[in-house]
Amino acid sequence: MKTTKRLLAALLALTMVLAMAACGSGSGSAETTAAGSSTPAQAAEPVTEEAVYRTLYASEVTTLNYLITGQTNELTIAANVVDCLVEYDSFGNVQPALATSWEQNEDATVWTFKIREGVMWVDKDGNEVAPVTANDFVSSAHYACDANNASDTFYTMSGVIAGADEYYDWTAYQMALPTATDGTDENGNAVKIVKNEDGEEEILEEVPDASIEDIGIKALDDYTLEFTLTAPRPYFLSMVSFGPYMPVYGPFLAECGDKFGTSNEYLLYCGAFVLSTYQPQQQRILTKNASYWDKDNVFLDAIQMTYNAEASSIATTMYLSGDIDQADVSSNLLSAMLADPETANLIHPTRSDTSYAYWYLFNFDPNFDAEFEPENWKIAVNNENFRKSIVHAFNRMPALAVNDRTDPESLKNNTITPAGFSSASKDFAYYGDLAKYTDGDNFDQELAMQYKEKAIEELTAAGATFPVKMLMCYNPTSANWAEECQVVEQSLENLLGADYIDIIVQAGPETGFLGAIRRTGKYAFMKCNWGADYADPETWTDPFTDDSNYNFIYKSEDPTTQALYTEYQDLVAQAKAITDDMDARYEAFAKAEAFLLDHAFAVPFSISNRSYQMCNLNVFEGQYASFGMASLRYKGQHLYDTSMSLEEFQNAYAEWLTKLAG
């Protein structure tokens, strides 16, 4: 995939995002750093001494082990303390990082990287430990491919790296053997029996022996790294900035064992910052890495993150008192603060992020308490007419307005893959059957009532009772989510009737929300999100695979649902097999995605929320890409003595767009 085409697609999407704002031309000239960041002219002045960026956070991390976590909250730390093979400048252009150069063979199945010499691993105090070498990327891959380590991001290597799945399956088999019991199958053959995660007995299928040495990641020498893939992947370069493709110093990993990533002492660092202080539910401090290979392009001396469970409600006050450098402005305060001359010139939007998308998902494997009637929900959720009644009754605009009362339309996303994410000869969102959704809107009161009538008849015959209880959970530390859930509840119940559905809004835990709620299926209908890992529509199929922990379609016992899901899987497999014609590949993935939407397995909601904030950084200086962790990095950003105004933001944005277009 050509970067220029992807960026032009992103350009169109970002233009739509601020369509309601009058983007003036930038004033003054822009200074470009060696890292490619632009510094549009603005009233604020950069802080050149003791540049400490201070923020609050309300949700604590559960691990620092970047080889296993896929949570944004945790990867925000990893992205700043461990470098990857490549990085991206402020316009999305790929740049050398730990790799200085790379090449691929003719069919893009073998990729070779030259590793930068002289880069050092350091400890939390900045003491140099060892050089970064090609072996460190082999160590991380071997760790992630071992089922014993339960990496949530192994999926980025599964089906991609030769030998990865074989080794993972073999280690999983070895893990299960000690708890297996002897039994016989239906033909009387001796087998091993294990209990699955639902407590049910099943046959443990024997797995062929596999060697860790067969995994297709090799250090040809200390500074030459080779990847062998299972199939041609012309977009592979965009995959190596995430999860198990990040390096780890093997001897240190072995020495730490299970303690790796449990504190800042059990990590080594090769990124722009080190995690010098880590005090859970108190503070964490990222300090500039004095040994960093590109330290001249790191302009923050430290990032100080202070824990406060009430961060969302007190941040604006603390910003105005000068105690912190960033505060989200909640939607209920926005109008008043924009009308107040004392605060109006401090507020600007965040940049919308097409690397993330949000959808409301139906859960096909409810594991919530009996009071919420999970068995009744199973009957309802497996009825397509019931799902379609919800889809067409869902008026997203009032819910989106909770997050952006100024321009909620700019947040709306009509597909699973956001418009502007990637393109071949055109934006992916306009390929094939997906195009009918991209510029449309599911909200249709008449259709909703028609599907409701059909659903009532079919569900009554199937033994369901009304109203159908729909448990909808939210993370109390996420700004505006509770209010959004209330709006969704009211709009759906008002249209469909409280005698048809009973939406029950419930707060989840402040820490470990995903693990406690989404990954365990303790909800019926809930907003979920996904962040793209690489620049290809295949990444947006991952939440719907048969081993994901999203809406668990694959666990449904309903034969109709299973038949539909099998058909979807076949469509995805067909799309994945196309690697030599990007238009044909996109057409096939669009057909698969449209199939999910046609059968109401997901309700597209928004791109990553564009919130409003007071912030002493300039986002347009930061790294940019519509996938991976680029937007999480602080490298290249300066601390300013005050926040941008809305006008300054618009000018900076217009200047960024001009440079992006070339």
C-alpha positions in Angstrom: 0.0 0.0 0.0 1.4 3.4 -0.9 1.7 5.8 2.0 0.7 8.8 -0.1 -2.6 7.3 -1.0 -3.3 6.3 2.6 -2.5 9.8 3.7 -4.6 11.5 1.1 -7.5 9.3 2.4 -6.7 10.5 5.9 -6.6 14.0 4.6 -10.2 13.7 3.3 -11.4 12.2 6.6 -9.7 14.9 8.7 -11.1 17.6 6.4 -14.6 16.3 7.2 -13.8 16.2 10.9 -13.4 20.0 11.0 -15.9 20.8 8.3 -17.9 22.9 10.7 -14.9 25.0 11.6 -13.6 27.8 9.4 -10.0 26.8 8.9 -8.0 29.9 8.2 -4.5 30.0 6.7 -1.6 29.6 9.0 0.1 32.8 10.1 3.9 33.0 9.9 6.2 30.3 8.7 6.6 26.8 10.1 9.9 25.5 11.5 10.6 21.8 10.7 12.7 19.7 13.0 15.0 16.9 12.0 12.3 14.5 12.9 10.0 16.0 10.4 7.6 17.7 12.9 6.1 21.0 12.0 5.8 23.9 14.5 3.0 26.2 13.3 3.2 29.7 14.5 1.2 30.4 17.7 1.0 32.8 20.5 2.4 30.3 23.0 6.1 30.1 23.6 8.0 26.8 24.1 9.3 26.0 27.5 13.1 25.5 27.1 14.1 24.8 30.7 12.6 22.1 32.9 10.0 21.2 30.4 7.9 18.9 32.5 4.5 18.0 31.1 2.0 17.3 33.9 -1.2 15.4 33.5 -3.7 13.5 35.6 -5.0 9.9 35.1 -7.8 8.0 36.8 -7.4 4.5 35.5 -4.4 2.5 36.6 -2.5 0.1 34.4 -2.5 -3.6 35.2 0.8 -4.4 33.6 3.9 -2.8 32.1 4.6 -5.9 30.0 4.3 -4.5 26.5 4.8 -7.9 25.0 1.4 -9.1 26.2 -0.8 -6.0 26.6 -3.0 -4.5 23.9 -4.6 -1.8 26.1 -4.0 1.8 25.0 -3.7 2.9 28.6 -0.7 0.6 29.0 0.8 1.0 25.6 1.0 4.8 26.2 3.9 4.0 28.5 5.4 1.4 26.2 5.3 3.6 23.2 7.5 6.2 24.9 10.0 3.9 26.6 10.7 1.3 23.9 11.4 2.1 20.3 10.4 0.0 17.3 12.0 -0.8 14.0 10.4 2.2 12.4 8.5 5.2 13.5 6.4 7.9 11.7 6.9 11.7 11.4 4.2 14.2 12.0 2.8 13.6 8.5 2.6 9.8 8.6 5.8 9.2 6.6 7.7 6.1 7.8 11.1 6.9 9.3 14.1 4.8 10.4 14.1 4.1 14.1 15.9 1.0 15.5 16.2 -0.1 11.9 18.2 2.1 9.6 17.1 0.4 6.4 15.0 -2.5 5.2 14.3 -4.5 2.0 11.8 -7.1 0.9 12.1 -9.9 -1.6 10.1 -10.0 -4.8 6.9 -11.4 -3.4 7.1 -9.6 0.0 7.4 -12.9 2.0 10.9 -12.2 3.3 11.8 -8.8 5.0 15.3 -7.9 6.1 16.1 -5.0 8.5 19.5 -3.5 9.3 19.5 -2.6 13.0 20.9 0.7 14.2 24.3 0.2 16.0 25.1 2.0 19.2 21.6 2.0 20.7 21.6 1.0 24.4 19.3 -0.6 26.8 19.2 1.3 30.1 17.6 0.7 33.5 15.1 3.0 35.3 18.0 5.2 36.5 19.5 5.6 33.1 22.4 3.2 33.6 23.4 1.5 30.4 23.0 -2.3 30.5 23.6 -3.7 27.0 23.4 -2.8 23.3 20.2 -3.3 21.3 20.7 -6.0 18.7 18.7 -8.1 16.2 18.6 -10.8 18.9 16.3 -8.7 21.0 13.6 -8.8 18.3 13.9 -12.6 18.2 13.6 -12.8 22.0 10.3 -10.8 22.0 8.8 -12.9 19.2 9.8 -16.2 21.0 8.1 -14.8 24.1 4.9 -13.8 22.4 4.7 -17.1 20.5 4.8 -19.1 23.7 1.2 -19.8 24.9 2.5 -19.8 28.5 2.9 -16.1 28.3 -0.7 -15.4 27.2 0.1 -12.5 25.0 -3.0 -10.5 24.0 -1.1 -9.3 20.9 0.1 -12.6 19.6 -2.6 -12.3 17.0 -0.4 -9.8 15.1 2.0 -12.7 14.4 -0.6 -15.4 14.1 -1.0 -16.3 10.4 1.7 -13.8 9.6 5.0 -15.1 10.8 6.0 -18.5 9.5 6.0 -21.1 12.3 4.4 -18.8 14.9 1.1 -20.6 15.1 2.7 -24.1 15.1 4.8 -23.2 18.1 2.0 -21.4 19.9 -0.3 -24.4 19.5 2.4 -26.8 20.6 3.1 -24.8 23.8 -0.6 -24.5 24.5 -0.9 -28.3 24.1 2.1 -28.8 26.5 0.4 -26.5 29.0 -2.8 -28.5 29.0 -1.3 -32.0 29.3 -0.6 -31.9 33.0 -4.2 -31.3 33.8 -5.6 -33.7 31.2 -7.3 -36.9 32.2 -7.5 -40.2 30.3 -10.7 -40.9 28.5 -12.1 -42.4 25.3 -13.8 -40.8 22.3 -17.0 -41.9 20.7 -15.2 -44.7 18.9 -13.5 -46.0 22.0 -10.1 -44.7 21.2 -7.9 -43.5 24.1 -7.8 -39.7 24.3 -6.9 -36.9 26.8 -9.7 -35.0 28.3 -9.5 -31.3 29.5 -12.0 -28.8 30.7 -12.5 -25.7 28.6 -13.0 -22.2 29.9 -16.7 -22.8 30.3 -16.0 -25.8 32.6 -17.1 -28.3 29.9 -15.1 -31.4 29.1 -13.6 -31.7 25.7 -11.0 -33.8 23.9 -7.5 -32.4 23.9 -6.4 -32.7 20.3 -2.8 -33.8 19.9 -0.5 -31.2 18.4 2.6 -32.0 16.3 6.0 -31.1 17.8 7.2 -27.7 17.0 10.5 -26.0 17.6 11.0 -22.4 18.6 13.8 -22.3 16.0 11.2 -22.7 13.3 9.6 -19.4 14.0 10.3 -17.1 11.0 12.3 -14.4 12.8 16.1 -14.8 12.7 19.1 -12.7 13.7 21.4 -13.3 10.7 24.0 -11.4 12.7 23.9 -8.9 15.6 22.6 -6.2 13.3 20.7 -8.0 10.6 17.1 -9.2 11.3 15.1 -11.3 8.9 11.3 -12.0 9.0 9.9 -14.9 6.9 6.1 -14.6 6.4 3.5 -17.2 5.7 2.3 -15.3 2.6 3.1 -12.1 0.7 2.3 -9.0 2.8 3.2 -5.8 1.0 2.0 -3.8 4.0 4.2 -5.7 6.5 6.3 -2.6 7.3 3.3 -1.1 8.9 3.0 -4.1 11.3 6.3 -3.8 13.1 5.5 -0.9 15.4 3.4 -2.8 17.9 3.4 -5.5 20.6 5.6 -8.5 20.0 7.5 -6.7 17.2 9.0 -4.5 19.9 12.4 -5.6 21.2 13.3 -7.0 24.6 16.7 -7.8 26.0 16.6 -11.6 26.2 19.0 -12.2 29.2 17.1 -9.6 31.3 13.7 -11.1 30.3 14.9 -14.6 31.4 16.3 -13.1 34.7 13.0 -11.4 35.5 10.8 -14.4 34.7 7.2 -13.7 35.8 8.2 -10.4 37.3 8.9 -8.8 33.9 6.8 -5.7 33.5 5.4 -5.8 37.1 7.3 -2.5 38.0 9.7 -0.1 36.4 12.6 -2.0 38.0 11.6 -5.0 35.9 11.8 -3.2 32.5 14.7 -2.0 30.4 14.4 1.0 28.1 15.6 2.0 24.7 13.1 4.7 23.9 12.9 8.5 24.2 12.0 8.2 27.9 12.6 5.9 30.9 9.9 5.1 33.5 11.9 6.6 36.4 9.1 6.6 38.9 6.2 4.1 39.1 4.0 4.3 42.2 0.6 2.7 41.3 -2.4 5.0 42.2 0.0 7.7 43.1 2.2 8.8 40.2 4.4 7.7 37.3 7.1 9.8 35.8 8.7 9.4 32.4 12.2 11.0 32.3 14.1 11.9 29.1 16.5 9.1 28.3 20.0 10.6 28.3 21.4 7.7 26.3 18.7 7.9 23.6 20.0 7.6 20.0 17.8 10.6 18.9 17.7 12.7 22.0 18.1 15.9 20.1 14.5 15.5 18.9 13.1 14.9 22.4 12.0 18.2 23.8 10.3 17.2 27.0 12.5 16.7 30.0 9.8 14.6 31.8 6.2 13.6 31.7 4.6 13.6 35.2 1.4 11.6 35.5 -0.5 11.9 38.8 -3.3 9.6 39.8 -6.6 11.0 40.9 -9.8 9.0 40.8 -11.7 12.3 40.2 -9.5 13.5 37.4 -12.3 14.1 35.0 -14.1 16.5 37.4 -11.1 18.4 38.8 -8.7 18.6 35.9 -10.1 21.9 34.5 -9.7 23.6 37.9 -6.2 22.3 38.3 -5.2 23.4 34.8 -6.5 27.0 35.4 -4.6 27.1 38.7 -1.4 26.1 36.9 -1.0 22.7 38.5 -1.2 20.6 35.4 -0.7 21.1 31.6 -3.6 19.3 30.2 -7.3 19.0 31.0 -10.2 17.5 29.1 -13.2 19.9 29.1 -16.3 17.9 29.7 -19.3 18.5 27.4 -21.4 20.0 30.2 -18.7 22.7 30.8 -17.8 23.4 27.2 -20.4 26.0 26.3 -19.9 28.0 29.5 -16.1 28.0 29.2 -16.2 29.0 25.5 -18.4 31.9 26.5 -16.1 33.0 29.3 -13.3 35.4 28.1 -11.0 34.0 30.8 -11.1 30.5 29.4 -12.3 30.8 25.8 -8.9 31.3 24.3 -7.5 28.2 26.1 -9.8 25.6 24.6 -9.3 23.6 21.4 -10.3 20.2 20.1 -8.2 17.2 20.1 -7.2 15.8 16.7 -9.6 13.1 15.5 -7.9 9.7 15.2 -8.9 7.3 12.4 -6.8 4.6 13.9 -9.6 4.0 16.4 -13.3 3.2 15.9 -16.1 2.6 18.2 -19.2 0.4 17.7 -21.9 -0.8 20.0 -21.7 -4.6 20.0 -24.2 -7.3 20.9 -22.7 -10.0 23.2 -23.5 -13.6 22.2 -22.0 -15.2 25.2 -23.5 -13.4 28.2 -21.8 -14.1 31.5 -23.6 -11.6 33.7 -25.7 -12.3 36.8 -29.0 -14.1 36.7 -31.0 -11.0 37.6 -30.2 -9.6 34.2 -31.7 -12.8 32.5 -28.8 -14.0 30.4 -30.7 -17.0 29.0 -33.5 -14.7 27.8 -30.8 -12.4 26.2 -29.4 -15.4 24.3 -32.7 -16.0 22.7 -33.1 -12.3 21.8 -29.6 -11.6 20.5 -29.6 -14.6 18.2 -32.7 -13.2 16.5 -31.7 -11.0 13.5 -34.9 -9.0 13.5 -34.3 -8.1 17.1 -30.8 -6.9 16.4 -32.0 -5.0 13.4 -34.7 -3.3 15.4 -32.0 -2.0 17.8 -29.7 -1.0 14.8 -32.4 1.1 13.1 -33.7 2.6 16.4 -30.3 3.8 17.4 -30.2 7.6 16.7 -26.5 8.2 17.3 -26.5 12.0 17.1 -27.8 12.7 20.6 -25.3 10.2 22.0 -22.4 11.8 20.0 -23.5 15.2 21.1 -22.6 14.1 24.7 -19.0 14.1 23.6 -19.1 17.0 21.1 -22.0 19.4 21.3 -20.4 21.7 18.9 -20.1 19.3 15.9 -21.3 15.8 16.7 -21.7 15.0 13.0 -17.9 15.0 12.7 -17.6 12.0 15.0 -20.1 9.8 13.2 -18.7 6.6 11.7 -21.0 4.4 9.5 -18.7 1.4 9.0 -16.5 -0.9 11.1 -13.3 0.4 9.3 -13.3 4.2 9.5 -13.5 6.2 6.4 -10.1 7.6 5.6 -8.2 4.8 7.2 -6.6 3.3 4.1 -7.0 3.2 0.3 -5.8 1.5 -2.8 -7.3 3.2 -5.9 -9.9 4.8 -3.6 -10.9 4.9 0.1 -11.6 1.4 1.4 -15.0 2.6 2.8 -16.2 3.1 -0.8 -15.5 -0.4 -2.1 -18.2 -2.7 -3.1 -21.1 -3.4 -0.7 -19.6 -1.2 2.0 -20.2 2.0 0.0 -23.9 1.9 0.7 -23.2 2.3 4.4 -20.4 4.9 4.3 -22.6 7.9 3.4 -25.8 6.6 4.9 -27.3 6.3 8.3 -28.9 3.3 10.0 -31.4 5.4 12.0 -34.9 4.7 10.5 -37.8 4.8 12.9 -40.2 3.1 10.4 -37.8 0.2 9.8 -37.1 -0.2 13.5 -40.8 -0.7 14.2 -41.2 -3.1 11.4 -38.3 -5.3 12.7 -39.6 -4.9 16.2 -43.0 -6.4 15.1 -41.3 -9.3 13.4 -39.0 -9.9 16.4 -41.8 -10.0 18.9 -43.6 -12.7 16.9 -40.5 -14.8 16.5 -39.1 -14.3 20.0 -42.5 -15.1 21.6 -42.6 -18.3 19.7 -39.0 -19.1 20.8 -40.0 -18.7 24.5 -38.5 -15.2 25.2 -40.1 -12.9 27.6 -40.5 -9.1 27.4 -39.1 -6.6 28.1 -35.7 -8.0 27.1 -33.2 -6.9 29.6 -30.1 -5.3 28.0 -27.2 -4.8 30.5 -25.1 -1.9 29.2 -21.9 -1.2 31.2 -19.5 1.8 31.1 -16.1 2.7 32.6 -16.7 5.4 35.2 -13.3 6.9 34.6 -14.1 7.7 30.9 -15.4 11.2 30.5 -19.0 11.5 29.4 -19.5 7.7 29.0 -22.1 7.5 31.8 -24.1 10.3 30.3 -23.8 8.8 26.8 -25.3 5.5 28.1 -28.2 7.3 29.6 -28.9 9.0 26.3 -28.7 5.7 24.5 -31.0 4.1 27.0 -33.6 6.9 26.7 -33.6 7.1 22.9 -33.9 3.3 22.3 -36.5 2.8 25.0 -38.5 5.8 23.9 -38.7 4.6 20.3 -39.0 0.9 20.8 -40.9 1.0 24.1 -39.9 0.0 27.6 -42.2 -3.0 27.2 -39.9 -4.3 24.5 -36.5 -3.6 25.9 -35.2 -2.6 29.3 -31.7 -1.2 29.1 -29.9 -1.4 32.4 -27.0 1.0 32.7 -24.3 -0.1 35.2 -20.8 1.2 36.1 -17.9 -1.2 35.8 -14.7 -1.1 37.8 -12.4 1.9 37.6 -9.4 -0.3 37.1 -9.2 -3.3 34.8 -12.6 -2.5 33.1 -11.8 -4.4 29.9 -10.7 -7.5 31.8 -13.7 -7.4 34.1 -16.4 -6.6 31.7 -15.7 -6.9 28.0 -13.3 -9.8 28.0 -15.5 -11.8 30.3 -18.8 -11.1 28.5 -20.5 -9.4 31.4 -22.6 -7.2 29.2 -25.4 -7.5 26.7 -25.0 -4.4 24.6 -22.0 -2.0 25.0 -19.7 0.4 23.3 -16.4 -1.3 22.3 -13.5 0.0 20.3 -10.6 -1.2 18.3 -7.3 0.4 17.3 -5.8 -0.5 14.0 -2.4 -2.3 14.2 -1.3 -1.9 10.6 -2.3 -0.2 7.4 -4.6 -2.8 5.8 -8.4 -3.5 6.3 -7.5 -7.0 7.5 -6.7 -5.4 10.9 -10.4 -4.5 11.4 -11.5 -8.2 11.2 -9.5 -9.1 14.3 -12.3 -8.3 16.8 -14.5 -10.7 15.0 -12.2 -13.8 14.9 -13.1 -17.0 16.5 -10.7 -16.4 19.4 -11.4 -12.8 20.2 -12.9 -11.4 23.4 -15.3 -9.0 21.9 -18.9 -10.0 21.1 -18.2 -13.7 21.1 -20.3 -14.5 18.0 -18.4 -17.8 17.6 -19.7 -19.0 21.0 -23.3 -18.7 20.0 -25.1 -22.1 20.0 -27.8 -20.9 17.6 -27.5 -22.7 14.3 -28.6 -19.7 12.2 -26.1 -17.4 13.9 -23.4 -20.0 13.5 -24.2 -20.5 9.8 -23.9 -16.7 9.2 -20.7 -16.5 11.2 -19.2 -19.4 9.1 -20.1 -17.5 5.9 -18.4 -14.4 7.3 -15.3 -16.3 8.1 -15.2 -17.7 4.6 -15.4 -14.2 3.1 -12.6 -13.0 5.3 -10.4 -16.0 4.3 -11.0 -15.3 0.7 -10.0 -11.7 1.2 -6.8 -12.6 3.1 -5.8 -14.9 0.2 -5.6 -12.0 -2.2 -2.2 -10.4 -2.0 -1.2 -9.4 -5.5 -4.1 -7.1 -6.4 -4.9 -4.5 -3.7 -8.2 -3.4 -5.4 -9.4 -6.9 -5.4 -8.2 -7.4 -1.9 -10.1 -4.3 -0.7 -13.2 -5.3 -2.6 -13.2 -8.7 -0.9 -12.7 -7.3 2.6 -15.5 -4.7 2.0 -17.8 -7.6 1.1 -17.0 -9.3 4.4 -17.5 -6.2 6.4 -20.7 -5.4 4.7 -21.9 -8.9 5.5 -21.5 -8.2 9.3 -23.5 -5.0 8.9 -26.1 -6.6 6.7 -26.9 -9.0 9.5 -26.7 -6.5 12.3 -23.7 -7.9 14.2 -22.4 -4.5 15.0 -23.7 -0.9 15.3 -21.1 1.5 14.0 -20.9 4.6 16.2 -17.9 6.9 15.9 -14.3 7.4 15.2 -12.1 8.1 18.2 -13.8 10.9 20.1 -12.6 14.4 19.3 -12.9 15.9 22.8 -12.1 19.5 23.8 -9.2 20.3 26.0 -6.8 22.8 27.4 -3.4 21.5 26.6 0.1 23.0 26.5 1.3 20.7 23.7 0.9 21.1 20.0 -0.5 17.8 18.6 0.7 18.6 15.1 4.3 18.3 16.2 3.7 14.7 17.3 4.1 11.5 15.3 1.1 10.6 13.2 -0.2 7.4 11.6 -3.7 5.9 11.1 -2.6 2.7 12.9 -0.3 1.5 15.7 1.1 3.6 18.5 2.4 6.7 16.7 -0.2 9.0 18.2 0.8 7.8 21.7 4.4 9.1 21.5 5.6 12.4 23.0 8.8 12.5 21.0 9.0 15.6 18.9 6.6 17.6 21.0 7.4 20.8 22.9 5.9 22.1 26.1 4.3 25.5 25.7 3.5 28.1 28.3 -0.2 28.1 27.5 -2.8 26.3 25.5 -3.8 26.9 21.9 -7.0 28.7 21.2 -9.6 27.3 18.8 -8.4 29.8 16.1 -4.8 28.8 16.7 -5.7 25.2 16.4 -7.5 25.8 13.2 -4.6 27.7 11.7 -2.2 24.9 12.8 -4.5 22.3 11.4 -4.8 24.1 8.0 -1.0 24.5 7.8 -0.6 20.7 8.6 -3.1 19.8 5.9 -1.2 22.0 3.4 2.1 20.3 4.2 0.4 16.9 4.2 -0.9 17.4 0.7 2.6 18.3 -0.4 
